């Protein structure tokens, strides 16, 4: 778990840096940036909170929320690219990382559920 916690924290920090560069004079980027910032930072926050869970069921709930936040982050990044609000070459590395994080969280969630026979 430490590896994915570290990876999602780094991802959050990189998203924070990206959004900080947005031109806030553009109302579309303002809205997309805020949504992206919320969803991306939610991934690592829910992992950290989940690691402090008192039960496996509670941990799984936080892990599922983190996974959903990763999917939401992919959505906001896709919207930024497809609307041509920012150049795709700037956003594509973030898209790739969001997809990878989502896959990792899905695998962890499936394995934990199998182990617990849920």
N, C-alpha and C positions, 0 to 999 in steps of 0.2 A: 504493500500500500504506500510505502514511503516514496517510491518512484513516481507513481501517478499523482500523488499529492504535490510533489515537487514540480512535476511537469505542468500540472494545471495552474499552479501558482505562477510559474514563469509565463504561461500563456496569458493569465490575467494581467500580469504586469505589462506584457507586450501589447495587449489590447488597450490598456490604460494609456500607454505611450501613443498608440495609433490614434485613439479618439482625441487625445490632447492636441493633436496636429490638425484636426478638422477645422475648417473655416466655419466659425459659429455664426457668420453672417448669412449662411445658407440654412433656411428653416428645415429643409429636408434632412441635411446632415445632422442638424441639431437633434431631431427626433430619432433618426436611425442610430446616431452615436450613443444617445442615452440608452436606448433599448439594447444595443450591442454591449455596452458597458455593464448593464445590469445582468444580462444573461451570462456573459463570459465570466464575470467575477463570481457569479452564483455557483458555477461548477466547483471551483476550488473551495469556496466557503462551505458548501454542503458536504464535500468530502471531509473537511476538517471537523465539521460538526458531527458527521456520521462516525468518525473514528472515536469520538467521545461518547458514543451511544452506550446505554446500559444493557441492551439486548441485541441479539442478532437481527430480530425483526425490525427494530428501530434503525439499526445500521443499514439494512436493505432498503428501508424507506428513503433514507438520506442519499444512498447510492442511486436509487431510481430517480430522485429529484435532480441529482447532479447530471445524470445521463440525459434527462429531459432538457436541462439547461444547455447541455452541449448541442443537442439537436436544435434548440431555439437559436443558439449562437450561429449555427450553420445557416439557418433561415435568414437571419439579419445580414450575414455576410453575402449570401446569395442575392438578396435584394439590392444591396449596394452595388454589386457587380452587374446584375442584370438591368438595373435602372441606369447604369453608366454614371452613377453619382460620383464614383472615384474610379480611377483606372484599375482594370482587372489585375495587372501585374503587381499592384500594391497589396491587393486583398487576397490573391491566390495562396500565398504561404499560410495565411491565417485560416483560410478555408480548409486547406490540407490538414493542418494541425487540429482543427475542430473535428474533422471527420475521424482522424486517428484517435483522438481522445474519446469520442463517442464509441468507437469500436472497442477500445480497451475497457471502458466502463460497462458496455454490454456484455463482454466476455466475463468480467469479474462478477457481474450480477448473475449471469447464468450459472457460473461455477459455484457461487455461494448458494444459490437456490438448489442446485443439484446436491450439494453437500448436505444441506439442511432438509432435503426431500420436500421442498415446498412446491 
